[in-house]
Amino acid sequence: MAVPKKKTSKSKRDSRRSHWNRQARAQAQKALSLGKSILTGQAQGFYYPIDEDDEDED
């Protein structure tokens, strides 16, 4: 027989949302940092292939 679920408290809901937002903010910061390091050529441990064929065609 179906039983209604218990209501989640506002504090638990807010805690989950803030945790999700913290994770998203951290991932965005990492992605931005990686992008900057690739553009400046200082990326270590990240393989970024450059097609040499594209340069010859120009």
Secondary structure, DSSP 8 states (H G I E B T S, - for coil): ---------HHHHHHHHHHHHHHHHHHHHHHHHHHHHHHHT---S------HHHHHH-
